[in-house]
């Protein structure tokens, strides 16, 4: 628990005792209750103002610079570099570059080598001179980072397709994998859903090996330090040396087999992969409805001979175009990694139920009806691993992604519908819960998209350097699932709940917190777990639960806030440290409230911080709205250590949830 925040705790803090709950709790000031009510009213008004007429919420979802740089590279690969939007995308890419010349994964991060290489290359293709100061700074940092030869594998696909490296340096993804038997250690059903949708189109790319000839003067020869290593497949990052050597050797063997023409099933395999991809664009806004496969599919379809006017190609372009946000004032275009309407709507609705709203309110009625229409009533990829018969249900993350509902969204929506009420909503909510039970892993936890078993060796496959080739059980989803089950009347005595609690206990860190897979980071994981335990009716006086509370108190800042950076994924010693945010302060407050109750002084300090830092007036200059909080930091996680997210509504609906819950608890206490 040794963090900078720990050292700055005020000497009179109750966390100095072995168990703060053992001490007498002073009365909550009436002024704080009144301030919290006023703050909540403004925040609820803000949230309702942002609801779309159809009943849902969908705020901007912000990623890092690779979205813009990869899109520019895509357009060159498919011979569309004259798209008039590219200069506007380049304008935004230039604005994202830091003063030192780098591009990074989130505000305040260190340089990301692959992002900086792609940013440099994209701007050079857009006409930026190599001797321009911002390009020189980027190139200097790339050299310090080991040169462009040290890029990750997903960057190398772009570099090979633009002729900057040979495909020899790109991991092989043989399309024949589609024929592997289910018992094989590697199988499409055994990797994460997002990996599935990324490597299938890339298997077409690595088989066809397309190359767009780039004029030499626009290439990036100057970014490489070792021209010999430039065209070799290198282990990436902190890959295990032994397994990296083994898998790289296997990759060389696959390439030899390719060159020798010893692939009799290749054409059939490519056709089957193509059919697999096309099928999964049905009921979906693009393959996987996320940016990477939506880009790769355009290259793959071009490889397979699809014309630019083919309906599937036009559809793929449309789905990418829809992700663009046009900023006319700055003459810029920025790109989102995907849309988040069901996630935003489920959380917003659940937060509003904490304030007492239900379907008697018109906004909640519209919301419930919209969520009901988005239930998945057809089986997707998840059905391949489910052992027990279950009626198809669940909710996905985006507007349409019918093959990939996920447990996290389903739990969020199911408990929101349960609390909003109504016969149709309750029936859908119960189907969602039944589906969640069917998705429980053997270890007692839940993954996001599939019922899975962890297979650690897969993390060392050469194309696994996005750090998420698997989708194993994680504490944060298990915690939210328990919260959902608690709202549906399940208790700690239920067999599935008992298994989940055992899983959660097994994943607790030595200092009492939990890792957060889908949010940053240990604050997020700990919040999810303890609130799940509380809602399911678990005894919150148990010592291991108290350890979580003590950890939260140890990292709370003197002003009452919480903040944590994505740096914690690289260096766990920094857990609990980072800029203060409204979303993380809300998570911390709700977690402490679950352990210690609403009258706890440290809970009060967090509530006071939220009240003191709310925006009271709309700001046309910044786009901030009254009732919100300033939060430029990334508190969402895509791939730990690789890609992070800024959900623009996190700064509103989590404070609404927190303040509503606190005021409700104060009223009932």
C-alpha positions in Angstrom: 0.0 0.0 0.0 3.0 2.3 -0.2 2.1 5.1 -2.6 2.7 8.8 -2.6 -0.9 9.3 -1.7 -0.4 7.1 1.4 2.4 9.4 2.6 0.1 12.4 2.3 -2.8 11.2 4.4 -3.9 13.6 7.1 -2.8 12.6 10.5 -6.3 12.6 11.9 -7.6 10.2 9.2 -9.5 7.3 10.5 -7.6 5.0 8.1 -4.7 5.2 10.6 -6.5 2.7 12.8 -6.6 -1.0 12.1 -10.3 -0.8 11.2 -11.8 2.6 10.7 -15.3 1.2 11.3 -14.4 0.3 14.9 -14.3 4.0 15.7 -17.2 6.3 16.4 -18.6 7.9 13.3 -19.4 11.7 13.5 -22.6 13.0 12.2 -22.8 14.0 8.6 -23.0 17.8 8.2 -26.4 18.9 6.9 -24.6 21.3 4.6 -22.9 18.5 2.8 -26.2 16.7 2.3 -27.7 19.9 0.8 -24.7 20.4 -1.4 -24.8 16.8 -2.6 -28.5 17.2 -3.5 -27.9 20.4 -5.5 -24.9 18.8 -7.2 -26.9 15.7 -8.1 -29.7 17.8 -9.5 -27.4 19.6 -11.8 -25.7 16.4 -12.9 -29.0 14.6 -13.5 -30.1 17.6 -15.6 -26.9 17.4 -17.6 -27.4 13.7 -18.2 -31.0 14.0 -19.3 -30.0 16.8 -21.7 -27.6 14.5 -23.4 -30.2 11.7 -24.0 -31.0 11.1 -27.7 -34.7 11.3 -28.6 -34.9 7.6 -29.2 -34.0 7.0 -25.6 -30.3 6.1 -25.6 -27.1 7.9 -24.7 -23.9 7.7 -26.8 -21.1 10.1 -26.0 -17.8 10.4 -27.8 -15.4 7.5 -27.2 -11.8 8.8 -27.5 -8.7 6.7 -28.3 -5.2 7.6 -29.2 -3.4 8.7 -32.4 -3.2 5.3 -34.0 -6.8 5.6 -35.1 -5.9 8.6 -37.4 -2.5 7.3 -38.5 -3.8 3.8 -39.3 -6.7 5.3 -41.3 -4.3 7.4 -43.4 -2.1 4.3 -44.0 -5.2 2.3 -45.0 -6.2 4.8 -47.6 -2.8 4.6 -49.2 -2.8 0.8 -49.1 -6.1 0.7 -51.0 -5.2 3.4 -53.5 -7.4 6.1 -52.0 -4.9 8.6 -50.7 -6.6 11.5 -52.5 -9.6 11.3 -50.1 -10.3 15.0 -49.3 -10.8 14.1 -45.6 -7.2 13.0 -45.2 -5.7 16.5 -44.7 -8.3 17.1 -41.9 -7.4 13.9 -40.2 -3.7 14.8 -40.5 -4.5 18.2 -38.8 -5.8 16.3 -35.8 -2.9 13.9 -35.8 -0.5 16.9 -35.7 -2.3 18.3 -32.8 -2.0 15.1 -30.9 1.8 15.1 -31.2 3.5 16.1 -28.0 6.1 18.8 -27.8 9.0 16.3 -27.6 7.8 14.8 -31.0 6.2 11.7 -29.7 2.7 10.2 -29.7 1.5 8.3 -26.7 -1.3 6.0 -25.6 -3.0 8.5 -23.2 -2.4 12.0 -21.8 0.7 11.9 -19.7 2.0 8.6 -21.0 5.6 8.0 -22.2 6.3 7.7 -25.9 4.6 4.8 -27.7 7.1 3.7 -30.3 4.6 2.1 -32.7 2.3 5.0 -32.5 5.1 7.5 -33.1 6.3 5.5 -36.2 2.8 5.4 -37.6 2.2 9.1 -36.8 5.5 10.1 -38.5 4.8 7.9 -41.6 1.3 9.1 -41.9 2.3 12.8 -41.8 5.1 12.2 -44.3 2.6 10.7 -46.7 0.5 13.8 -46.1 3.4 16.0 -47.3 5.2 16.9 -44.0 9.0 17.2 -44.8 11.4 14.9 -43.0 13.5 18.0 -42.0 10.5 19.8 -40.4 11.2 20.4 -36.7 8.3 18.2 -35.5 9.4 15.4 -37.7 13.0 15.6 -36.6 11.9 15.4 -33.0 9.8 12.3 -33.7 12.6 10.7 -35.6 15.1 11.3 -32.8 12.8 9.7 -30.3 12.2 6.7 -32.6 16.0 6.2 -32.9 16.3 6.3 -29.1 13.6 3.7 -28.8 15.5 1.2 -31.0 14.3 2.2 -34.4 11.2 1.3 -36.4 12.3 -2.4 -36.4 11.0 -2.5 -32.8 7.4 -1.8 -33.8 4.7 -4.2 -32.7 3.3 -6.8 -35.1 0.1 -5.0 -35.9 2.1 -1.9 -37.0 4.2 -4.2 -39.2 1.2 -5.3 -41.2 0.8 -1.7 -42.3 4.5 -1.3 -43.0 4.6 -4.5 -45.1 1.5 -3.5 -47.1 3.2 -0.2 -48.0 6.5 -1.8 -49.0 8.5 -0.5 -46.0 9.4 -4.0 -44.8 9.1 -7.5 -46.3 6.4 -9.8 -45.2 9.2 -11.9 -43.8 9.1 -9.5 -40.8 5.3 -10.0 -40.3 3.9 -12.9 -38.2 2.3 -15.7 -40.3 -1.4 -16.2 -39.8 -2.1 -19.2 -41.9 -5.8 -19.3 -43.1 -5.6 -23.1 -42.6 -6.2 -22.4 -39.0 -9.9 -22.5 -39.8 -9.6 -26.2 -40.2 -7.9 -26.9 -36.8 -9.8 -29.3 -34.6 -11.4 -28.1 -31.5 -9.1 -30.1 -29.2 -6.1 -28.2 -30.6 -4.4 -25.8 -28.2 -4.9 -22.9 -30.7 -8.3 -22.6 -32.1 -10.5 -19.6 -33.1 -13.0 -20.5 -30.4 -10.2 -20.3 -27.8 -9.0 -16.8 -28.5 -10.7 -13.6 -27.6 -13.6 -12.3 -29.8 -11.6 -9.2 -30.8 -8.6 -11.3 -31.8 -10.8 -13.6 -33.9 -12.1 -10.6 -35.9 -8.6 -9.2 -36.3 -6.6 -12.2 -37.3 -9.1 -13.7 -39.8 -8.8 -10.7 -42.3 -5.1 -10.5 -41.5 -4.7 -14.2 -42.5 -6.0 -13.2 -45.9 -3.5 -10.2 -46.0 -0.5 -12.4 -45.0 -1.5 -15.0 -47.7 -2.0 -12.5 -50.5 0.9 -10.2 -49.4 -0.4 -7.0 -51.1 2.1 -4.2 -51.5 1.3 -0.6 -52.4 4.4 0.9 -54.0 5.2 4.1 -52.1 7.6 6.7 -53.7 11.0 6.3 -52.1 11.0 9.9 -50.9 7.8 9.2 -49.0 9.1 6.1 -47.3 10.6 5.8 -43.8 14.1 4.3 -44.5 15.4 6.9 -42.1 13.5 5.4 -39.1 15.5 2.1 -39.2 18.7 1.6 -37.3 19.5 -1.9 -38.5 18.6 -2.5 -42.1 19.3 -6.3 -41.7 16.9 -6.6 -38.7 14.3 -4.4 -40.5 13.0 -7.4 -42.5 13.1 -10.0 -39.7 10.4 -11.1 -37.3 11.6 -9.9 -33.9 10.1 -10.8 -30.4 8.2 -7.8 -29.2 8.3 -6.1 -25.8 8.7 -8.4 -22.8 7.9 -11.7 -24.5 9.1 -14.8 -22.7 12.5 -15.5 -24.3 12.1 -19.3 -24.6 8.6 -19.3 -25.9 9.3 -16.3 -28.2 12.2 -18.3 -29.7 10.0 -21.4 -30.2 7.1 -19.5 -31.8 9.5 -17.5 -34.0 11.0 -20.8 -35.2 7.5 -22.1 -35.9 6.8 -18.9 -37.9 10.0 -19.4 -40.0 8.9 -22.9 -40.7 5.4 -21.7 -41.8 7.0 -19.2 -44.2 9.3 -21.9 -45.7 6.2 -24.1 -46.3 4.5 -21.1 -48.0 7.5 -20.5 -50.2 7.7 -24.1 -51.2 4.0 -24.1 -52.2 3.2 -26.9 -49.7 -0.2 -25.5 -48.8 -2.7 -27.6 -50.7 -5.6 -26.3 -48.6 -4.7 -22.7 -49.0 -7.4 -21.6 -51.6 -10.1 -23.5 -49.8 -9.0 -22.1 -46.5 -9.0 -18.5 -47.9 -12.5 -19.0 -49.2 -13.8 -20.4 -45.9 -12.1 -17.5 -44.0 -13.8 -15.1 -46.4 -17.2 -16.7 -45.8 -16.6 -16.5 -42.0 -15.8 -12.8 -42.3 -18.7 -11.9 -44.5 -21.2 -13.8 -42.3 -20.0 -11.8 -39.3 -20.8 -8.5 -41.0 -24.4 -9.4 -40.8 -26.3 -8.0 -37.8 -23.2 -5.8 -37.2 -22.0 -2.3 -38.0 -18.7 -3.6 -39.4 -16.7 -6.7 -38.6 -16.6 -6.9 -34.8 -18.0 -3.3 -34.8 -14.5 -2.0 -33.7 -11.9 -0.1 -35.6 -9.0 -2.6 -36.2 -11.0 -5.3 -38.0 -13.1 -2.7 -39.8 -9.8 -1.5 -41.3 -8.4 -4.9 -42.0 -11.5 -6.1 -43.8 -11.1 -3.5 -46.5 -7.6 -4.7 -47.3 -8.7 -8.3 -47.2 -11.7 -7.7 -49.5 -9.4 -5.9 -52.0 -7.1 -8.9 -51.8 -10.0 -11.2 -52.6 -10.9 -9.2 -55.7 -13.9 -7.3 -54.4 -14.5 -4.1 -56.5 -14.8 -0.7 -54.9 -18.5 -0.7 -55.8 -19.2 -4.0 -54.2 -22.0 -3.6 -51.6 -19.8 -5.2 -48.8 -16.9 -2.8 -49.6 -19.2 0.2 -49.6 -20.8 -1.0 -46.4 -17.3 -1.4 -44.8 -16.4 2.2 -45.8 -19.6 3.6 -44.4 -19.1 1.9 -41.0 -15.6 3.5 -40.8 -16.9 6.9 -42.0 -19.5 6.8 -39.3 -16.8 6.8 -36.6 -15.5 10.1 -37.8 -16.2 13.3 -35.8 -15.8 16.5 -37.9 -14.6 19.6 -36.1 -15.3 22.4 -38.5 -13.9 25.1 -36.2 -10.4 23.5 -36.2 -10.7 22.0 -39.7 -10.0 18.5 -38.2 -11.5 15.1 -38.2 -10.9 12.7 -35.3 -11.9 9.0 -35.3 -13.5 6.9 -32.6 -12.5 3.3 -32.1 -16.2 2.3 -32.0 -19.5 3.5 -30.6 -20.6 2.9 -27.0 -24.4 3.4 -27.0 -25.5 0.3 -25.0 -22.7 0.8 -22.5 -23.4 4.4 -22.0 -27.2 3.8 -21.9 -27.0 0.9 -19.4 -24.8 2.9 -17.0 -26.8 6.1 -17.4 -30.1 4.3 -16.7 -28.7 2.4 -13.7 -27.2 5.7 -12.4 -30.6 7.4 -12.7 -32.4 4.6 -10.9 -30.1 5.4 -7.9 -31.7 8.9 -7.9 -35.2 7.3 -7.7 -36.2 7.5 -11.4 -38.1 4.6 -12.9 -40.3 4.1 -15.9 -42.8 6.6 -14.7 -40.4 9.2 -16.0 -40.6 9.7 -19.8 -36.8 9.6 -20.3 -36.6 6.2 -18.5 -39.6 4.8 -20.4 -37.9 5.7 -23.7 -34.6 4.3 -22.4 -36.1 1.0 -21.3 -37.9 0.5 -24.7 -34.7 1.2 -26.6 -32.7 -1.3 -24.5 -35.3 -4.0 -24.9 -35.0 -3.7 -28.7 -31.3 -4.2 -28.5 -31.4 -7.6 -26.8 -29.5 -10.3 -28.8 -32.0 -13.0 -29.7 -29.8 -15.0 -32.1 -26.8 -17.1 -31.2 -23.3 -15.7 -31.9 -19.7 -17.0 -31.5 -20.3 -17.4 -27.8 -22.5 -20.5 -28.4 -19.5 -22.5 -29.5 -18.2 -22.7 -25.9 -21.4 -22.8 -23.8 -22.0 -26.2 -22.2 -25.6 -25.9 -21.2 -28.6 -25.1 -23.4 -29.6 -21.4 -23.0 -32.0 -19.1 -24.8 -30.0 -16.6 -26.8 -29.9 -13.2 -25.0 -27.4 -10.6 -23.9 -26.4 -7.1 -25.0 -23.5 -5.9 -27.0 -21.5 -2.7 -26.6 -22.2 -0.9 -29.9 -25.4 0.0 -31.9 -25.3 -3.4 -33.7 -22.9 -6.3 -33.1 -25.2 -9.3 -33.0 -22.4 -12.0 -33.0 -20.7 -10.5 -29.9 -22.9 -9.7 -26.9 -20.8 -9.5 -23.8 -21.2 -10.3 -20.1 -20.3 -6.8 -18.9 -22.9 -5.0 -20.9 -25.5 -7.6 -20.3 -25.0 -7.4 -16.5 -25.2 -3.6 -16.7 -28.4 -3.5 -18.8 -30.0 -6.4 -17.0 -29.8 -4.6 -13.6 -30.9 -1.3 -15.1 -34.0 -2.9 -16.7 -34.7 -4.7 -13.4 -34.7 -1.5 -11.5 -36.6 0.5 -14.1 -39.4 -2.1 -14.0 -42.1 -3.2 -16.4 -43.1 -6.7 -17.5 -41.3 -6.7 -20.8 -38.1 -5.3 -19.2 -38.2 -7.8 -16.4 -38.6 -10.7 -18.8 -35.6 -9.5 -20.9 -33.6 -8.9 -17.8 -34.2 -12.4 -16.6 -33.2 -13.9 -19.9 -30.0 -11.9 -19.7 -29.3 -13.3 -16.2 -29.9 -16.9 -17.5 -27.4 -16.2 -20.3 -24.8 -14.8 -17.8 -25.1 -18.0 -15.8 -24.4 -20.1 -18.9 -21.3 -18.0 -19.6 -19.7 -18.6 -16.2 -16.2 -20.1 -16.5 -15.0 -23.2 -14.7 -12.8 -21.0 -12.5 -15.9 -19.3 -11.2 -15.3 -16.0 -12.9 -16.6 -14.4 -16.1 -14.8 -13.2 -19.2 -16.2 -10.5 -21.5 -17.4 -12.3 -24.7 -16.9 -16.0 -24.3 -16.9 -18.9 -21.9 -13.2 -19.5 -21.8 -10.3 -21.3 -20.1 -7.0 -19.3 -19.7 -4.2 -20.6 -21.9 -1.1 -18.6 -21.0 1.1 -20.0 -23.9 -1.1 -18.2 -26.4 0.3 -14.8 -25.1 3.6 -15.7 -26.7 2.3 -16.2 -30.2 4.0 -13.6 -32.5 0.8 -11.8 -33.4 -0.3 -11.7 -29.7 1.5 -8.5 -28.8 -1.7 -6.5 -28.5 -1.6 -8.1 -25.0 -5.1 -9.5 -25.3 -5.2 -12.6 -27.4 -7.2 -14.2 -24.7 -10.3 -13.2 -22.8 -10.0 -14.8 -19.4 -12.0 -14.3 -16.3 -11.4 -11.0 -14.6 -12.4 -9.7 -11.2 -14.1 -6.5 -12.4 -16.6 -8.4 -14.6 -17.1 -10.9 -11.9 -17.9 -8.1 -9.4 -20.3 -6.4 -11.7 -22.0 -9.7 -12.4 -22.5 -10.3 -8.7 -24.0 -6.9 -8.4 -26.5 -7.8 -11.2 -27.3 -11.1 -9.6 -27.9 -9.4 -6.2 -30.5 -7.1 -7.8 -32.2 -10.2 -9.1 -32.5 -11.8 -5.7 -29.6 -14.2 -5.7 -27.6 -14.6 -2.5 -24.1 -15.9 -1.4 -25.6 -19.4 -0.9 -26.3 -19.8 -4.7 -23.7 -22.3 -6.1 -22.7 -20.0 -9.0 -22.3 -17.1 -6.6 -20.1 -19.2 -4.2 -17.8 -20.1 -7.1 -17.6 -16.5 -8.1 -16.7 -15.4 -4.6 -14.0 -18.0 -4.5 -12.6 -16.7 -7.8 -12.7 -13.1 -6.5 -10.8 -14.1 -3.3 -8.2 -15.9 -5.4 -7.5 -12.7 -7.4 -7.2 -10.3 -4.5 -3.8 -8.5 -4.4 -1.7 -8.7 -1.3 -2.5 -5.1 -0.4 -6.2 -5.8 -0.6 -7.2 -4.4 -4.0 -8.2 -6.0 -7.3 -6.9 -5.5 -10.9 -9.2 -3.7 -13.3 -9.2 -5.2 -16.8 -11.7 -2.9 -18.3 -11.2 0.3 -16.4 -8.2 2.1 -14.8 -7.3 0.2 -12.8 -7.1 -1.0 -9.2 -9.6 1.6 -8.1 -12.0 0.3 -10.9 -11.4 -3.4 -10.1 -11.8 -2.9 -6.3 -15.0 -0.8 -6.8 -16.6 -3.4 -8.9 -15.7 -6.3 -6.6 -16.8 -4.7 -3.2 -20.0 -3.3 -4.7 -20.8 -6.7 -6.1 -20.2 -8.3 -2.8 -22.3 -5.7 -1.0 -25.3 -6.1 -3.4 -25.2 -9.9 -3.3 -25.5 -9.7 0.5 -22.1 -10.8 1.5 -20.8 -10.1 5.0 -18.8 -6.9 4.5 -17.2 -7.3 7.9 -15.0 -10.1 6.7 -11.3 -9.4 7.1 -10.4 -9.8 3.5 -13.1 -7.3 2.5 -11.9 -4.9 5.1 -8.4 -5.1 3.6 -9.9 -3.7 0.4 -11.4 -0.8 2.3 -8.2 0.0 4.0 -6.4 0.0 0.7 -8.9 2.5 -0.7 -8.4 4.7 2.3 -4.6 4.5 1.9 -4.7 5.8 -1.6 -7.4 8.5 -1.1 -5.9 12.0 -1.6 -5.9 14.6 1.2 -8.6 16.5 -0.6 -10.9 13.5 -0.7 -10.4 12.6 -4.3 -9.1 9.5 -6.1 -7.0 9.3 -9.3 -5.0 6.6 -11.0 -3.1 6.4 -14.2 -2.8 3.7 -16.9 0.9 3.6 -15.9 -0.2 1.1 -13.2 -0.5 -1.6 -15.9 3.2 -1.2 -16.6 4.2 -0.5 -13.0 1.9 -1.8 -10.3 3.9 0.0 -7.7 2.2 3.2 -8.9 -1.3 1.8 -8.2 -3.7 4.3 -6.8 -1.6 7.3 -8.0 -2.6 9.7 -10.8 -4.5 12.9 -11.5 -7.8 13.2 -9.7 -10.9 12.5 -11.7 -14.6 12.6 -11.1 -15.2 9.0 -12.4 -12.5 7.5 -10.2 -13.5 9.5 -7.2 -17.0 8.2 -7.6 -15.7 4.6 -7.8 -13.6 5.1 -4.7 -16.5 6.7 -2.8 -19.0 3.9 -3.8 -16.5 1.2 -2.8 -15.7 2.7 0.6 -19.5 3.2 1.1 -20.0 -0.5 0.4 -17.5 -1.4 3.1 -18.0 1.3 5.7 -21.3 2.9 5.1 -22.4 6.4 3.9 -21.5 8.2 7.2 -17.8 7.3 7.0 -15.7 10.5 7.1 -13.6 9.4 4.1 -16.7 8.8 2.1 -17.9 12.2 3.0 -14.6 13.8 1.9 -15.0 12.1 -1.5 -18.6 13.4 -1.8 -17.4 16.9 -0.8 -14.8 16.8 -3.5 -17.4 16.0 -6.1 -19.6 18.8 -4.9 -16.7 21.3 -5.0 -15.4 20.5 -8.4 -18.6 20.4 -10.5 -18.9 22.8 -13.5 -21.8 25.3 -12.9 -22.0 26.9 -16.3 -21.8 25.8 -19.9 -18.6 26.6 -21.6 -18.9 27.1 -25.4 -15.1 27.4 -25.6 -14.3 23.9 -24.1 -17.7 22.2 -24.8 -18.1 21.5 -21.1 -21.7 21.5 -19.8 -23.0 22.7 -16.5 -23.5 19.7 -14.2 -20.5 17.9 -15.5 -16.8 17.7 -14.3 -13.6 18.5 -16.1 -11.9 15.2 -16.9 -9.4 15.1 -19.8 -7.8 11.9 -18.5 -8.3 8.4 -19.8 -10.0 6.1 -17.2 -11.2 3.3 -19.6 -9.2 0.4 -20.8 -9.2 -1.3 -24.2 -6.1 -3.5 -24.1 -4.0 -3.1 -21.0 -0.5 -1.7 -21.8 -1.6 -1.1 -25.4 -4.8 0.9 -25.9 -6.8 3.1 -23.5 -10.1 5.0 -23.7 -11.7 8.2 -22.6 -15.4 7.7 -22.2 -16.8 11.3 -22.3 -19.8 10.4 -20.2 -17.9 8.7 -17.4 -17.5 12.2 -15.7 -21.3 12.5 -15.5 -23.1 9.2 -14.9 -20.6 7.8 -12.4 -20.9 10.9 -10.1 -24.7 10.7 -10.6 -24.6 7.0 -9.5 -22.3 7.8 -6.5 -24.3 10.9 -5.3 -27.6 9.2 -5.8 -26.5 6.1 -3.9 -25.0 8.2 -1.1 -28.1 10.4 -0.6 -30.3 7.3 -0.8 -28.3 5.6 1.9 -28.3 8.7 4.1 -32.1 8.9 3.8 -32.5 5.2 4.8 -29.9 5.2 7.6 
